Amino acid sequence: MHSEFDFQYALENTRVIHEPDRRIDTFGSTQFEFHLVSELMDSVGVTRVRQGRIDAQKPLILKPNSDDWDFEGFGPQGTAFGEWMKDQIKHIAVLRYGFQFKRGDVNEELVHEPFQAVCDRLVGETISSGNPMRVVIQGVDDTWEISLLKFTFEMIEKSHNINLFDFKRRGLLG
């Protein structure tokens, strides 16, 4: 089981190398395609690339006492991080709205190239694809699900004002 230190380390060492052009849709589900790149600690010149999809369901307006967060498809470390994150958010007085996060199948491969070369290649491929929902994330290998969830929480933060505006414009919030 991972500790709070592991969570903090993953959070501090995860960064989005190429951000998607789109945000989480207010009134429909959103699918991001990700490449999560990590360095192997015990091998030189070997990079792990995980590729998959993460689905964020449409935002819901939740009552303050509701804990309807579900991290379907994530392993023990992703679930533990989600529980830890829910406890952290309870201490913040902000508008909360929940999502169901569903991680689809993840493919992974070991690439025998330096880390930066792999990152540069993936960013180039992402840009040339023209897909506004693709993201390249630099993460921590043994806690990669936490890295993926960090990206998802950052997307919530970046989408929040847009979603709030849309809810207000439709008269769903005062």
MARGU-458311 format. One line per 3 residues: their letters; for each residue x, y, z of N, C-alpha, C, O, CB. Coordinates in steps of 0.2 Angstrom, whole numbers, padded with zeros to 4 digits. Glycine has a CB too. Example, Ala and Ser with C-alpha at 12.3 -4.5 7.8 and 13.67 -1.06 7.14 Angstrom:
2
as	0066:-0028:0039:0062:-0022:0039:0066:-0016:0039:0071:-0017:0042:0057:-0022:0045; 0064:-0011:0035:0068:-0005:0036:0064:0000:0039:0067:0006:0040:0070:-0003:0029
//
This chain:
174
mhs	0004:-0006:0000:0000:0000:0000:0004:0006:0000:0010:0006:0003:-0005:0000:0006; 0002:0011:-0004:0006:0017:-0004:0005:0022:0002:-0001:0022:0004:0005:0021:-0011; 0010:0026:0004:0009:0031:0009:0007:0038:0007:0007:0039:0001:0015:0031:0013
efd	0006:0042:0011:0005:0049:0009:0011:0052:0006:0010:0056:0002:0003:0053:0016; 0017:0050:0008:0023:0052:0005:0023:0050:-0002:0025:0054:-0007:0029:0049:0009; 0021:0044:-0004:0021:0042:-0011:0016:0046:-0015:0017:0048:-0021:0018:0034:-0011
fqy	0010:0048:-0012:0005:0052:-0015:0009:0059:-0017:0008:0061:-0022:-0001:0053:-0011; 0012:0062:-0012:0015:0068:-0012:0020:0068:-0018:0021:0073:-0022:0018:0071:-0006; 0024:0063:-0018:0030:0062:-0022:0027:0062:-0030:0030:0065:-0034:0034:0056:-0021
ale	0022:0058:-0030:0019:0057:-0037:0016:0064:-0039:0016:0066:-0045:0013:0052:-0037; 0012:0067:-0035:0009:0074:-0036:0015:0079:-0038:0014:0083:-0043:0005:0077:-0031; 0020:0079:-0035:0026:0084:-0036:0030:0082:-0042:0033:0087:-0045:0030:0084:-0030
ntr	0030:0076:-0044:0034:0074:-0050:0030:0072:-0056:0032:0069:-0061:0038:0068:-0048; 0023:0074:-0056:0019:0073:-0062:0018:0080:-0066:0017:0085:-0062:0012:0070:-0060; 0019:0080:-0072:0017:0086:-0076:0015:0084:-0083:0016:0079:-0086:0024:0091:-0077
vih	0010:0089:-0085:0007:0088:-0092:0012:0091:-0097:0014:0097:-0096:0000:0091:-0092; 0015:0087:-0101:0020:0089:-0106:0016:0092:-0112:0018:0098:-0115:0024:0084:-0109; 0010:0089:-0114:0006:0092:-0119:-0001:0092:-0117:-0004:0086:-0116:0007:0089:-0126
epd	-0004:0097:-0116:-0011:0098:-0113:-0016:0097:-0119:-0015:0100:-0124:-0012:0105:-0109; -0022:0094:-0117:-0027:0094:-0123:-0030:0101:-0124:-0030:0105:-0120:-0033:0089:-0121; -0032:0102:-0130:-0035:0108:-0132:-0042:0109:-0129:-0044:0115:-0128:-0036:0109:-0139
rri	-0046:0104:-0127:-0052:0104:-0125:-0053:0103:-0117:-0048:0101:-0114:-0057:0099:-0128; -0058:0105:-0114:-0059:0104:-0107:-0065:0099:-0106:-0068:0096:-0111:-0061:0111:-0103; -0066:0098:-0100:-0072:0093:-0098:-0079:0096:-0100:-0080:0102:-0098:-0072:0091:-0090
dtf	-0082:0093:-0104:-0089:0096:-0106:-0094:0096:-0101:-0094:0092:-0096:-0092:0091:-0112; -0098:0101:-0100:-0102:0102:-0095:-0108:0098:-0095:-0111:0095:-0090:-0105:0110:-0095; -0111:0096:-0101:-0117:0093:-0102:-0116:0086:-0105:-0121:0083:-0107:-0122:0097:-0105
gst	-0110:0083:-0106:-0109:0077:-0109:-0103:0074:-0106:-0099:0077:-0103:-0109:0077:-0116; -0102:0068:-0108:-0096:0064:-0105:-0090:0067:-0110:-0091:0069:-0115:-0096:0057:-0105; -0084:0066:-0107:-0078:0068:-0111:-0073:0062:-0110:-0072:0059:-0105:-0075:0075:-0108
qfe	-0070:0061:-0116:-0064:0056:-0116:-0058:0059:-0118:-0057:0062:-0124:-0067:0050:-0121; -0053:0058:-0114:-0046:0060:-0116:-0042:0054:-0117:-0043:0049:-0114:-0043:0064:-0109; -0038:0055:-0122:-0033:0049:-0124:-0026:0051:-0121:-0024:0057:-0122:-0033:0048:-0132
fhl	-0023:0047:-0117:-0017:0049:-0114:-0011:0044:-0116:-0012:0039:-0118:-0018:0049:-0107; -0005:0048:-0116:0001:0044:-0116:0004:0046:-0109:0006:0052:-0108:0006:0046:-0122; 0006:0041:-0105:0009:0043:-0099:0016:0040:-0099:0017:0034:-0100:0005:0040:-0093
vse	0021:0044:-0099:0028:0042:-0100:0031:0042:-0093:0031:0047:-0089:0031:0047:-0105; 0035:0037:-0091:0039:0037:-0085:0046:0034:-0086:0047:0029:-0090:0035:0033:-0080; 0050:0036:-0082:0057:0033:-0082:0057:0027:-0078:0054:0027:-0072:0062:0038:-0080
lmd	0061:0022:-0080:0062:0016:-0075:0067:0018:-0071:0073:0020:-0073:0063:0010:-0079; 0067:0017:-0064:0072:0018:-0059:0078:0014:-0060:0083:0016:-0058:0069:0018:-0052; 0077:0008:-0062:0082:0003:-0062:0085:0001:-0069:0089:-0003:-0070:0080:-0004:-0059
svg	0083:0005:-0074:0086:0004:-0081:0088:0011:-0084:0084:0016:-0083:0081:0000:-0085; 0094:0011:-0087:0096:0017:-0091:0094:0017:-0098:0094:0012:-0101:0104:0018:-0090; 0091:0022:-0100:0089:0023:-0107:0083:0019:-0109:0082:0017:-0115:0095:0020:-0112
vtr	0079:0017:-0104:0072:0013:-0105:0067:0017:-0102:0067:0020:-0097:0073:0006:-0102; 0062:0018:-0106:0056:0023:-0105:0050:0018:-0105:0049:0015:-0110:0056:0029:-0109; 0045:0019:-0100:0039:0015:-0101:0034:0020:-0103:0033:0026:-0101:0037:0012:-0094
vrq	0030:0018:-0108:0024:0022:-0111:0018:0018:-0110:0017:0013:-0112:0025:0024:-0119; 0013:0022:-0106:0007:0019:-0106:0002:0023:-0110:0002:0029:-0110:0004:0019:-0098; -0003:0020:-0113:-0007:0023:-0118:-0014:0020:-0116:-0015:0014:-0115:-0005:0022:-0125
gri	-0019:0025:-0116:-0026:0023:-0114:-0031:0029:-0115:-0029:0034:-0118:-0026:0020:-0108; -0036:0028:-0112:-0042:0033:-0112:-0044:0034:-0105:-0045:0029:-0101:-0047:0031:-0117; -0046:0040:-0103:-0049:0041:-0097:-0056:0045:-0098:-0056:0050:-0102:-0045:0045:-0092
daq	-0061:0043:-0096:-0068:0045:-0097:-0070:0049:-0091:-0070:0047:-0085:-0073:0040:-0099; -0072:0055:-0092:-0075:0060:-0086:-0082:0060:-0088:-0084:0063:-0093:-0071:0067:-0085; -0087:0058:-0084:-0094:0059:-0085:-0096:0066:-0084:-0092:0070:-0081:-0098:0054:-0080
kpl	-0101:0068:-0087:-0103:0075:-0086:-0103:0077:-0079:-0105:0073:-0074:-0110:0076:-0089; -0102:0083:-0077:-0102:0086:-0071:-0109:0086:-0068:-0114:0087:-0071:-0099:0093:-0070; -0109:0084:-0061:-0116:0084:-0058:-0115:0089:-0052:-0110:0090:-0049:-0117:0077:-0055
ilk	-0121:0092:-0051:-0122:0096:-0045:-0124:0092:-0039:-0129:0089:-0039:-0127:0102:-0046; -0119:0091:-0034:-0120:0087:-0029:-0122:0091:-0022:-0120:0097:-0022:-0114:0083:-0027; -0126:0088:-0018:-0127:0091:-0012:-0121:0091:-0007:-0117:0086:-0008:-0134:0088:-0008
pns	-0120:0095:-0003:-0114:0095:0001:-0112:0089:0005:-0106:0088:0006:-0114:0101:0006; -0117:0085:0007:-0116:0079:0011:-0115:0073:0006:-0114:0067:0009:-0121:0078:0015; -0115:0074:0000:-0115:0068:-0005:-0107:0066:-0006:-0103:0070:-0007:-0118:0069:-0011
ddw	-0106:0059:-0006:-0099:0057:-0008:-0100:0052:-0014:-0097:0046:-0013:-0096:0053:-0002; -0103:0054:-0019:-0104:0050:-0025:-0098:0050:-0030:-0099:0051:-0036:-0110:0052:-0028; -0092:0049:-0027:-0087:0048:-0031:-0085:0041:-0032:-0085:0037:-0028:-0080:0052:-0028
dfe	-0084:0039:-0039:-0082:0032:-0040:-0076:0032:-0045:-0076:0035:-0050:-0088:0028:-0044; -0071:0028:-0043:-0065:0027:-0047:-0065:0020:-0050:-0060:0016:-0049:-0059:0028:-0043; -0070:0019:-0054:-0071:0012:-0058:-0064:0010:-0062:-0062:0015:-0066:-0077:0012:-0062
gfg	-0062:0004:-0061:-0057:0002:-0065:-0050:0003:-0063:-0045:0001:-0066:-0057:0005:-0072; -0049:0007:-0058:-0043:0009:-0055:-0041:0004:-0050:-0045:0001:-0047:-0042:0016:-0052; -0034:0002:-0049:-0032:-0002:-0044:-0031:0001:-0037:-0034:0006:-0036:-0025:-0005:-0046
pqg	-0028:-0003:-0033:-0028:-0001:-0026:-0025:0006:-0025:-0028:0010:-0021:-0025:-0006:-0022; -0020:0008:-0028:-0017:0014:-0027:-0021:0020:-0030:-0021:0025:-0027:-0010:0014:-0031; -0025:0019:-0035:-0029:0024:-0038:-0035:0025:-0033:-0037:0031:-0032:-0031:0022:-0045
taf	-0038:0019:-0031:-0043:0020:-0026:-0041:0023:-0019:-0045:0027:-0017:-0046:0013:-0025; -0035:0021:-0017:-0033:0024:-0011:-0032:0032:-0012:-0033:0036:-0007:-0026:0021:-0008; -0029:0034:-0017:-0028:0041:-0019:-0034:0045:-0019:-0035:0050:-0016:-0024:0042:-0025
gew	-0039:0042:-0022:-0046:0045:-0023:-0049:0046:-0016:-0052:0051:-0015:-0051:0040:-0027; -0048:0041:-0011:-0051:0042:-0005:-0047:0047:-0001:-0050:0051:0003:-0050:0035:-0001; -0041:0047:-0002:-0037:0052:0001:-0039:0059:-0001:-0039:0064:0003:-0029:0051:0000
mkd	-0040:0060:-0008:-0042:0066:-0011:-0048:0069:-0008:-0049:0075:-0007:-0042:0066:-0018; -0053:0064:-0008:-0060:0066:-0005:-0059:0069:0002:-0062:0074:0004:-0064:0060:-0005; -0055:0066:0006:-0054:0068:0013:-0051:0075:0013:-0052:0080:0017:-0049:0064:0017
qik	-0046:0077:0008:-0043:0083:0008:-0048:0089:0006:-0048:0094:0008:-0037:0083:0003; -0052:0087:0001:-0057:0092:-0002:-0063:0093:0004:-0065:0099:0003:-0061:0089:-0008; -0064:0089:0008:-0069:0090:0013:-0067:0096:0018:-0071:0100:0021:-0070:0084:0018
hia	-0060:0098:0018:-0058:0103:0022:-0058:0110:0018:-0056:0115:0021:-0051:0102:0024; -0060:0110:0012:-0060:0116:0008:-0067:0118:0007:-0072:0114:0005:-0056:0115:0001; -0069:0124:0008:-0076:0127:0007:-0076:0130:0000:-0076:0136:-0001:-0077:0133:0012
vlr	-0078:0125:-0005:-0079:0127:-0012:-0085:0123:-0014:-0087:0118:-0011:-0073:0126:-0016; -0087:0125:-0020:-0092:0122:-0024:-0089:0115:-0026:-0084:0115:-0029:-0095:0125:-0030; -0093:0109:-0024:-0090:0103:-0026:-0095:0100:-0031:-0101:0100:-0030:-0089:0098:-0020
ygf	-0092:0097:-0036:-0097:0093:-0040:-0093:0087:-0042:-0087:0087:-0043:-0099:0097:-0047; -0096:0082:-0043:-0093:0075:-0044:-0093:0073:-0051:-0097:0074:-0055:-0095:0070:-0040; -0088:0068:-0052:-0087:0065:-0059:-0086:0057:-0057:-0084:0056:-0052:-0082:0067:-0063
qfk	-0088:0053:-0062:-0086:0046:-0061:-0080:0046:-0066:-0081:0048:-0072:-0092:0041:-0063; -0075:0043:-0064:-0069:0042:-0068:-0069:0035:-0070:-0069:0031:-0065:-0062:0045:-0064; -0068:0034:-0076:-0067:0027:-0078:-0061:0026:-0083:-0061:0030:-0088:-0074:0025:-0082
rgd	-0056:0022:-0080:-0050:0021:-0084:-0051:0015:-0089:-0053:0010:-0086:-0044:0020:-0080; -0051:0016:-0095:-0051:0011:-0100:-0045:0007:-0100:-0041:0007:-0096:-0053:0014:-0107; -0045:0002:-0105:-0039:-0002:-0105:-0033:0002:-0106:-0033:0007:-0110:-0040:-0007:-0111
vne	-0028:0000:-0103:-0021:0003:-0104:-0016:-0002:-0107:-0015:-0007:-0105:-0019:0006:-0097; -0013:0001:-0112:-0008:-0003:-0116:-0001:0000:-0113:-0001:0006:-0113:-0008:-0003:-0123; 0004:-0004:-0112:0010:-0001:-0110:0016:-0005:-0114:0015:-0011:-0116:0011:-0002:-0103
elv	0021:-0001:-0115:0027:-0004:-0119:0033:-0001:-0116:0033:0005:-0114:0026:-0003:-0126; 0039:-0004:-0116:0045:-0002:-0114:0049:0000:-0121:0049:-0004:-0125:0049:-0007:-0110; 0051:0006:-0121:0054:0009:-0127:0062:0010:-0125:0063:0013:-0120:0051:0016:-0129
hep	0066:0007:-0129:0073:0008:-0127:0076:0014:-0131:0080:0014:-0135:0077:0002:-0130; 0074:0020:-0128:0076:0026:-0130:0076:0031:-0124:0073:0029:-0119:0071:0030:-0135; 0080:0036:-0124:0080:0041:-0118:0074:0044:-0117:0070:0045:-0122:0086:0046:-0119
fqa	0072:0045:-0111:0066:0048:-0109:0064:0054:-0113:0058:0055:-0115:0066:0050:-0101; 0068:0059:-0113:0067:0065:-0117:0065:0064:-0124:0061:0068:-0127:0072:0071:-0116; 0069:0060:-0127:0067:0058:-0134:0060:0055:-0135:0057:0057:-0140:0073:0053:-0137
vcd	0058:0051:-0131:0052:0048:-0131:0046:0054:-0130:0042:0054:-0134:0051:0043:-0126; 0048:0058:-0125:0043:0063:-0124:0042:0068:-0130:0037:0069:-0132:0045:0067:-0118; 0048:0070:-0133:0048:0074:-0139:0044:0071:-0144:0040:0074:-0148:0055:0076:-0141
rlv	0045:0065:-0146:0042:0061:-0151:0034:0061:-0150:0030:0062:-0154:0045:0054:-0152; 0032:0059:-0144:0025:0058:-0142:0022:0065:-0143:0016:0066:-0145:0024:0056:-0135; 0025:0071:-0141:0022:0077:-0141:0021:0079:-0149:0016:0082:-0151:0026:0083:-0138
get	0026:0078:-0153:0026:0079:-0160:0020:0075:-0163:0016:0078:-0167:0032:0077:-0163; 0019:0069:-0161:0014:0064:-0164:0007:0067:-0162:0003:0067:-0166:0015:0057:-0162; 0007:0069:-0156:0000:0072:-0153:-0002:0078:-0157:-0007:0079:-0159:0001:0073:-0146
iss	0003:0083:-0158:0002:0089:-0161:0000:0088:-0169:-0005:0090:-0171:0008:0094:-0161; 0003:0083:-0172:0002:0082:-0179:-0005:0078:-0180:-0008:0078:-0185:0008:0078:-0182; -0007:0074:-0175:-0013:0071:-0175:-0019:0075:-0176:-0024:0074:-0179:-0014:0066:-0169
gnp	-0019:0081:-0173:-0024:0086:-0173:-0030:0084:-0168:-0035:0088:-0168:-0027:0087:-0180; -0029:0079:-0164:-0034:0077:-0159:-0034:0081:-0153:-0029:0081:-0150:-0033:0069:-0157; -0039:0085:-0152:-0039:0090:-0147:-0040:0087:-0140:-0040:0090:-0135:-0045:0095:-0148
mrv	-0041:0080:-0140:-0042:0077:-0133:-0036:0073:-0131:-0036:0069:-0126:-0048:0072:-0134; -0030:0073:-0135:-0024:0069:-0133:-0020:0073:-0128:-0020:0079:-0128:-0020:0068:-0139; -0017:0070:-0123:-0013:0073:-0118:-0007:0068:-0117:-0007:0062:-0118:-0017:0073:-0112
viq	-0001:0071:-0116:0005:0068:-0114:0007:0070:-0107:0008:0076:-0106:0011:0069:-0120; 0008:0065:-0103:0009:0066:-0096:0016:0063:-0094:0017:0057:-0096:0003:0063:-0092; 0020:0067:-0090:0026:0064:-0087:0024:0062:-0080:0022:0066:-0076:0032:0069:-0087
gvd	0025:0055:-0079:0023:0053:-0072:0028:0049:-0069:0034:0048:-0071:0017:0049:-0073; 0026:0046:-0063:0030:0042:-0059:0028:0035:-0060:0022:0033:-0060:0029:0044:-0051; 0033:0030:-0062:0032:0024:-0064:0028:0019:-0059:0023:0016:-0061:0038:0020:-0066
dtw	0030:0019:-0053:0026:0014:-0049:0020:0017:-0046:0016:0013:-0043:0031:0013:-0043; 0019:0023:-0046:0012:0026:-0044:0009:0030:-0050:0006:0036:-0049:0013:0031:-0038; 0009:0027:-0056:0007:0030:-0062:0000:0032:-0062:-0003:0037:-0065:0008:0026:-0068
eis	-0004:0028:-0058:-0012:0029:-0058:-0013:0036:-0054:-0017:0040:-0056:-0015:0024:-0054; -0009:0038:-0049:-0009:0044:-0046:-0007:0050:-0051:-0011:0055:-0051:-0005:0044:-0040; -0002:0049:-0055:-0001:0054:-0060:-0006:0055:-0065:-0008:0060:-0067:0006:0051:-0064
llk	-0010:0049:-0067:-0016:0050:-0071:-0021:0054:-0068:-0025:0058:-0071:-0018:0043:-0074; -0023:0052:-0061:-0028:0056:-0058:-0026:0063:-0057:-0031:0067:-0057:-0029:0052:-0051; -0020:0064:-0056:-0018:0071:-0055:-0020:0075:-0061:-0023:0081:-0061:-0010:0072:-0053
ftf	-0018:0073:-0067:-0020:0076:-0073:-0028:0077:-0073:-0030:0082:-0075:-0018:0072:-0079; -0032:0072:-0071:-0039:0072:-0071:-0041:0078:-0067:-0046:0082:-0068:-0042:0066:-0069; -0039:0078:-0060:-0041:0083:-0056:-0039:0090:-0058:-0042:0095:-0057:-0037:0082:-0049
emi	-0033:0091:-0062:-0031:0097:-0065:-0036:0099:-0070:-0038:0105:-0071:-0024:0097:-0068; -0039:0094:-0074:-0044:0096:-0079:-0050:0098:-0076:-0054:0103:-0079:-0045:0090:-0084; -0052:0095:-0070:-0058:0098:-0067:-0057:0105:-0065:-0061:0109:-0066:-0059:0094:-0060
eks	-0051:0107:-0062:-0049:0114:-0060:-0050:0118:-0066:-0053:0124:-0065:-0043:0114:-0057; -0047:0116:-0072:-0047:0121:-0078:-0054:0121:-0081:-0055:0126:-0084:-0042:0118:-0083; -0058:0116:-0080:-0065:0116:-0083:-0070:0119:-0078:-0075:0121:-0081:-0067:0109:-0084
hni	-0068:0120:-0072:-0073:0122:-0067:-0077:0129:-0069:-0083:0129:-0069:-0070:0123:-0060; -0073:0134:-0070:-0076:0140:-0072:-0081:0140:-0078:-0086:0143:-0078:-0071:0146:-0073; -0079:0136:-0083:-0083:0135:-0089:-0089:0132:-0087:-0094:0134:-0089:-0079:0131:-0094
nlf	-0088:0126:-0083:-0094:0122:-0081:-0099:0126:-0077:-0105:0126:-0078:-0092:0116:-0078; -0096:0130:-0072:-0100:0134:-0068:-0104:0139:-0072:-0110:0140:-0071:-0096:0138:-0063; -0101:0143:-0077:-0104:0147:-0081:-0110:0144:-0085:-0115:0147:-0086:-0099:0150:-0086
dfk	-0108:0138:-0088:-0114:0134:-0092:-0120:0133:-0088:-0125:0133:-0090:-0111:0128:-0095; -0118:0130:-0081:-0124:0129:-0077:-0128:0135:-0075:-0134:0135:-0075:-0121:0126:-0070; -0125:0141:-0074:-0128:0147:-0072:-0132:0149:-0078:-0138:0151:-0078:-0123:0152:-0070
rrg	-0129:0149:-0084:-0132:0151:-0090:-0139:0147:-0092:-0144:0150:-0094:-0128:0151:-0096; -0139:0141:-0090:-0145:0137:-0091:-0150:0137:-0085:-0155:0134:-0085:-0143:0129:-0092; -0148:0141:-0080:-0152:0142:-0074:-0152:0136:-0069:-0157:0136:-0065:-0159:0143:-0076
llg	-0147:0132:-0069:-0146:0127:-0065:-0143:0129:-0058:-0144:0125:-0053:-0142:0121:-0068; -0139:0134:-0058:-0136:0137:-0052:-0138:0144:-0051:-0139:0148:-0057:-0129:0136:-0052; -0139:0147:-0045:-0141:0154:-0044:-0135:0158:-0044:-0136:0164:-0044:-0144:0154:-0038
//
